[in-house]
């Protein structure tokens, strides 16, 4: 199992559509092939998304999982439905309250 510290490859994305947010959460779960998948999408629930002004951050345990998430999102979702904001290799996850 992976820990929160292991999940430090982050990607921030934005959408104004709650249904697309749920699609992105599912893609993050899909892309994280091993470890604790719940850590990946921690802090991306609807209230978090609203507080973030439509932006959320997913954190993966390996850069290739993050790359897979991005590739699948680009392949499956219309580019008008969401946007890539940024990424960071040293942005560890933390426990959500």
Backbone as a printed PyTorch tensor [residue, N CA C, xyz], in Angstrom:
tensor([[[  0.8320,  -1.1900,   0.0000],
         [  0.0000,   0.0000,   0.0000],
         [  0.8800,   1.2590,   0.0000]],

        [[  0.4220,   2.2520,  -0.6640],
         [  1.1450,   3.5190,  -0.6950],
         [  0.6390,   4.4260,   0.4260]],

        [[  1.4940,   5.3690,   0.8140],
         [  1.1350,   6.3430,   1.8410],
         [  0.8940,   7.7010,   1.1770]],

        [[  0.4260,   8.6430,   1.9610],
         [  0.2030,   9.9870,   1.4280],
         [  1.5020,  10.5860,   0.8910]],

        [[  2.6120,  10.3440,   1.5830],
         [  3.9090,  10.8740,   1.1430],
         [  4.3270,  10.3090,  -0.2100]],

        [[  3.9170,   9.0850,  -0.5140],
         [  4.2550,   8.4700,  -1.8060],
         [  3.5520,   9.1580,  -2.9720]],

        [[  2.4400,   9.7910,  -2.7030],
         [  1.6150,  10.4190,  -3.7450],
         [  2.0080,  11.8910,  -3.8720]],

        [[  3.1200,  12.1380,  -4.5540],
         [  3.6110,  13.5170,  -4.6570],
         [  3.7050,  14.0140,  -6.1020]],

        [[  3.2180,  13.2400,  -7.0600],
         [  3.1850,  13.6830,  -8.4570],
         [  1.7900,  14.2370,  -8.7340]],

        [[  1.6450,  15.5430,  -8.5940],
         [  0.3150,  16.1470,  -8.6850],
         [  0.0190,  16.6980, -10.0700]],

        [[ -1.2640,  16.8300, -10.3210],
         [ -1.7550,  17.5070, -11.5230],
         [ -3.0030,  18.2860, -11.1180]],

        [[ -3.0630,  19.5190, -11.5270],
         [ -4.2260,  20.3620, -11.2600],
         [ -4.9860,  20.5480, -12.5600]],

        [[ -6.2830,  20.3140, -12.4820],
         [ -7.1630,  20.4720, -13.6420],
         [ -8.3680,  21.3020, -13.2250]],

        [[ -9.0370,  21.8610, -14.2100],
         [-10.2120,  22.6620, -13.9400],
         [-11.3720,  22.2750, -14.8310]],

        [[-12.5600,  22.4190, -14.2910],
         [-13.7920,  22.2270, -15.0460],
         [-14.9010,  23.0150, -14.3650]],

        [[-15.8610,  23.4400, -15.1390],
         [-17.0270,  24.1110, -14.5790],
         [-18.2320,  23.1750, -14.5290]],

        [[-18.0100,  21.9070, -14.8260],
         [-19.0840,  20.9250, -14.9360],
         [-18.8860,  19.8290, -13.8920]],

        [[-19.8300,  19.7150, -12.9650],
         [-19.7250,  18.7240, -11.9020],
         [-19.6680,  17.2980, -12.4470]],

        [[-20.3870,  17.0110, -13.5070],
         [-20.3440,  15.6680, -14.1010],
         [-18.9460,  15.3660, -14.6390]],

        [[-18.2850,  16.3510, -15.2170],
         [-16.9260,  16.1600, -15.7210],
         [-15.9720,  15.9300, -14.5520]],

        [[-16.1900,  16.6210, -13.4480],
         [-15.3760,  16.3720, -12.2620],
         [-15.4520,  14.8930, -11.8720]],

        [[-16.6410,  14.3390, -11.8760],
         [-16.7880,  12.9280, -11.5230],
         [-16.0950,  12.0190, -12.5460]],

        [[-16.1150,  12.3980, -13.7890],
         [-15.3770,  11.6430, -14.8130],
         [-13.8730,  11.7060, -14.5490]],

        [[-13.3700,  12.8690, -14.1990],
         [-11.9490,  13.0280, -13.9030],
         [-11.5510,  12.2090, -12.6770]],

        [[-12.4140,  12.1790, -11.6750],
         [-12.1350,  11.3550, -10.4890],
         [-12.0450,   9.8780, -10.8720]],

        [[-12.9390,   9.4300, -11.7220],
         [-12.9140,   8.0350, -12.1660],
         [-11.6530,   7.7500, -12.9800]],

        [[-11.2510,   8.6820, -13.8290],
         [-10.0310,   8.4940, -14.6130],
         [ -8.7910,   8.4640, -13.7140]],

        [[ -8.7840,   9.2600, -12.6600],
         [ -7.6640,   9.2320, -11.7220],
         [ -7.5790,   7.8700, -11.0410]],

        [[ -8.7100,   7.3420, -10.6510],
         [ -8.7570,   6.0130, -10.0400],
         [ -8.2520,   4.9620, -11.0260]],

        [[ -8.6590,   5.0690, -12.2660],
         [ -8.2390,   4.1540, -13.3230],
         [ -6.7310,   4.2310, -13.5610]],

        [[ -6.1980,   5.4450, -13.6000],
         [ -4.7950,   5.6530, -13.9450],
         [ -3.8350,   5.1680, -12.8610]],

        [[ -4.2490,   5.2580, -11.6010],
         [ -3.4050,   4.8080, -10.4850],
         [ -3.5440,   3.2910, -10.3790]],

        [[ -2.6560,   2.5740, -11.0400],
         [ -2.7860,   1.1250, -11.1700],
         [ -2.5150,   0.3650,  -9.8860]],

        [[ -1.6630,   0.8900,  -9.0210],
         [ -1.2960,   0.1930,  -7.7910],
         [ -1.4060,   1.1500,  -6.6080]],

        [[ -1.3380,   0.5910,  -5.4130],
         [ -1.3350,   1.4250,  -4.2210],
         [ -2.7280,   1.8430,  -3.7890]],

        [[ -2.7710,   2.8100,  -2.9280],
         [ -4.0200,   3.2930,  -2.3580],
         [ -4.6660,   4.3180,  -3.2990]],

        [[ -5.6170,   3.8690,  -4.0550],
         [ -6.2480,   4.7320,  -5.0640],
         [ -7.0350,   5.8810,  -4.4380]],

        [[ -7.5000,   5.6960,  -3.2270],
         [ -8.3000,   6.7490,  -2.5880],
         [ -7.4880,   8.0130,  -2.3370]],

        [[ -6.1850,   7.8370,  -2.1300],
         [ -5.3250,   9.0030,  -1.9000],
         [ -5.2880,   9.8760,  -3.1540]],

        [[ -5.3210,   9.2740,  -4.3210],
         [ -5.2160,  10.0030,  -5.5950],
         [ -6.2690,  11.1010,  -5.7020]],

        [[ -7.4960,  10.7700,  -5.3800],
         [ -8.5720,  11.7430,  -5.5720],
         [ -9.0430,  12.3810,  -4.2690]],

        [[ -8.2660,  12.2220,  -3.1990],
         [ -8.5940,  12.9090,  -1.9460],
         [ -8.6070,  14.4180,  -2.1470]],

        [[ -9.6100,  15.0610,  -1.6010],
         [ -9.7230,  16.5140,  -1.7260],
         [-10.2980,  16.9780,  -3.0460]],

        [[-11.0070,  16.0730,  -3.7560],
         [-11.5910,  16.4530,  -5.0560],
         [-13.1090,  16.2790,  -5.0680]],

        [[-13.7260,  16.2150,  -3.8970],
         [-15.1890,  16.1050,  -3.8520],
         [-15.8150,  17.4350,  -4.2810]],

        [[-17.1140,  17.4110,  -4.5160],
         [-17.8130,  18.6100,  -4.9980],
         [-17.5690,  19.8400,  -4.1200]],

        [[-17.6160,  19.7390,  -2.7910],
         [-17.3360,  20.9410,  -1.9860],
         [-15.9090,  21.4700,  -2.1840]],

        [[-14.9430,  20.5590,  -2.3260],
         [-13.5550,  20.9780,  -2.5820],
         [-13.4540,  21.6920,  -3.9230]],

        [[-14.1110,  21.1250,  -4.9110],
         [-14.1300,  21.6910,  -6.2650],
         [-14.7440,  23.0990,  -6.2390]],

        [[-15.8430,  23.2480,  -5.5170],
         [-16.4800,  24.5710,  -5.4240],
         [-15.5540,  25.5750,  -4.7360]],

        [[-14.9310,  25.1390,  -3.6250],
         [-13.9850,  26.0150,  -2.9100],
         [-12.8130,  26.4040,  -3.8050]],

        [[-12.4000,  25.5000,  -4.6910],
         [-11.2750,  25.7570,  -5.5910],
         [-11.6640,  26.5210,  -6.8480]],

        [[-12.8930,  26.9850,  -6.9330],
         [-13.3260,  27.7380,  -8.1070],
         [-13.3490,  26.9050,  -9.3720]],

        [[-13.5630,  25.5840,  -9.2150],
         [-13.6190,  24.6950, -10.3690],
         [-12.3200,  23.9470, -10.6270]],

        [[-11.3130,  24.1820,  -9.7920],
         [-10.0270,  23.4950,  -9.9370],
         [ -9.8630,  22.4420,  -8.8480]],

        [[ -9.2580,  21.3180,  -9.1940],
         [ -8.9330,  20.2670,  -8.2310],
         [ -7.5490,  19.7220,  -8.5360]],

        [[ -6.9690,  19.0640,  -7.5370],
         [ -5.6270,  18.5090,  -7.6800],
         [ -5.6670,  17.0130,  -7.3810]],

        [[ -5.1340,  16.2230,  -8.2930],
         [ -4.9790,  14.7940,  -8.0980],
         [ -3.5040,  14.5220,  -7.8450]],

        [[ -3.2300,  13.5410,  -6.9640],
         [ -1.8370,  13.2190,  -6.6360],
         [ -1.5990,  11.7320,  -6.8340]],

        [[ -0.6010,  11.4230,  -7.6570],
         [ -0.2920,  10.0410,  -8.0410],
         [  1.0250,   9.6060,  -7.4080]],

        [[  1.2110,   8.2940,  -7.2870],
         [  2.4350,   7.7680,  -6.6810],
         [  3.5660,   7.5770,  -7.6970]],

        [[  3.2470,   7.6500,  -8.9620],
         [  4.2740,   7.5310, -10.0130],
         [  3.9540,   8.5250, -11.1310]],

        [[  4.9880,   9.0780, -11.7630],
         [  4.7170,  10.0380, -12.8390],
         [  3.9870,   9.3910, -14.0140]],

        [[  4.2390,   8.1110, -14.2800],
         [  3.5520,   7.4750, -15.4060],
         [  2.0480,   7.3320, -15.1540]],

        [[  1.6480,   7.2370, -13.8900],
         [  0.2100,   7.1930, -13.5980],
         [ -0.4180,   8.5570, -13.8890]],

        [[  0.2950,   9.6160, -13.5440],
         [ -0.1900,  10.9660, -13.8440],
         [ -0.2770,  11.1710, -15.3580]],

        [[  0.7430,  10.6960, -16.0760],
         [  0.7400,  10.8210, -17.5430],
         [ -0.4220,  10.0390, -18.1540]],

        [[ -0.6920,   8.8730, -17.5950],
         [ -1.8170,   8.0710, -18.0950],
         [ -3.1420,   8.7980, -17.8530]],

        [[ -3.3010,   9.3910, -16.6810],
         [ -4.5030,  10.1710, -16.3810],
         [ -4.6920,  11.2770, -17.4190]],

        [[ -3.6380,  12.0330, -17.6670],
         [ -3.7250,  13.1350, -18.6180],
         [ -4.0390,  12.6310, -20.0180]],

        [[ -3.3830,  11.5790, -20.4480],
         [ -3.6210,  11.0320, -21.7850],
         [ -5.0570,  10.5360, -21.9380]],

        [[ -5.5720,   9.8560, -20.9350],
         [ -6.9410,   9.3400, -21.0100],
         [ -7.9660,  10.4690, -20.9580]],

        [[ -7.7020,  11.4820, -20.1450],
         [ -8.6120,  12.6300, -20.0980],
         [ -8.6480,  13.3370, -21.4540]],

        [[ -7.4920,  13.4930, -22.0780],
         [ -7.4330,  14.1280, -23.4000],
         [ -8.1340,  13.2750, -24.4500]],

        [[ -8.0150,  11.9700, -24.3280],
         [ -8.6220,  11.0650, -25.2990],
         [-10.1440,  10.9940, -25.1420]],

        [[-10.6340,  11.0110, -23.9370],
         [-12.0430,  10.7160, -23.6820],
         [-12.9410,  11.9330, -23.4680]],

        [[-12.3820,  13.0290, -22.9980],
         [-13.2120,  14.1880, -22.6560],
         [-12.9800,  15.3320, -23.6390]],

        [[-14.0370,  16.0260, -24.0190],
         [-13.8650,  17.1690, -24.9270],
         [-12.9640,  18.2340, -24.3020]],

        [[-12.1210,  18.8190, -25.1010],
         [-11.1910,  19.8260, -24.5940],
         [-11.9110,  21.0610, -24.0530]],

        [[-13.1480,  21.2560, -24.4400],
         [-13.9280,  22.3920, -23.9400],
         [-14.5280,  22.1090, -22.5620]],

        [[-14.4590,  20.8570, -22.0990],
         [-15.0880,  20.4740, -20.8370],
         [-14.1560,  20.5920, -19.6330]],

        [[-12.8620,  20.6430, -19.8820],
         [-11.9010,  20.6930, -18.7840],
         [-10.6040,  21.3000, -19.2850]],

        [[ -9.7080,  21.6530, -18.3590],
         [ -8.4160,  22.2060, -18.7690],
         [ -7.3080,  21.7690, -17.8190]],

        [[ -6.1360,  21.6150, -18.3770],
         [ -4.9120,  21.3430, -17.6220],
         [ -4.4370,  22.6590, -17.0420]],

        [[ -4.1820,  22.6840, -15.7300],
         [ -3.7100,  23.9050, -15.0780],
         [ -2.2070,  23.8270, -14.8160]],

        [[ -1.7420,  22.6960, -14.2910],
         [ -0.3210,  22.5560, -13.9870],
         [ -0.0210,  21.2350, -13.3070]],

        [[  1.2620,  20.9910, -13.0690],
         [  1.6770,  19.7710, -12.3890],
         [  2.9190,  20.0550, -11.5630]],

        [[  3.1800,  19.1630, -10.5980],
         [  4.3020,  19.3290,  -9.6870],
         [  4.7790,  17.9380,  -9.2750]],

        [[  6.0840,  17.7370,  -9.2590],
         [  6.6420,  16.4400,  -8.8610],
         [  6.9050,  16.3350,  -7.3650]],

        [[  6.7990,  17.4100,  -6.6400],
         [  7.0750,  17.4190,  -5.1940],
         [  5.9260,  18.0670,  -4.4300]],

        [[  4.7510,  17.4930,  -4.5470],
         [  3.5340,  18.0390,  -3.9360],
         [  2.7820,  16.9030,  -3.2390]],

        [[  3.2750,  16.4400,  -2.0760],
         [  2.7010,  15.2730,  -1.4260],
         [  1.2590,  15.4650,  -0.9750]],

        [[  0.5260,  14.3820,  -1.0410],
         [ -0.8510,  14.3640,  -0.5560],
         [ -0.8500,  14.4620,   0.9710]],

        [[ -1.9960,  14.7980,   1.5220],
         [ -2.1600,  14.8710,   2.9670],
         [ -3.5360,  14.3230,   3.3240]],

        [[ -3.6750,  13.9090,   4.5580],
         [ -4.9620,  13.3530,   5.0080],
         [ -6.0470,  14.4050,   4.9110]],

        [[ -7.1770,  14.0070,   4.3840],
         [ -8.3310,  14.8950,   4.2770],
         [ -9.1580,  14.7580,   5.5500]],

        [[ -9.7120,  15.8610,   6.0190],
         [-10.5320,  15.7970,   7.2290],
         [-11.9670,  15.4710,   6.9250]]])
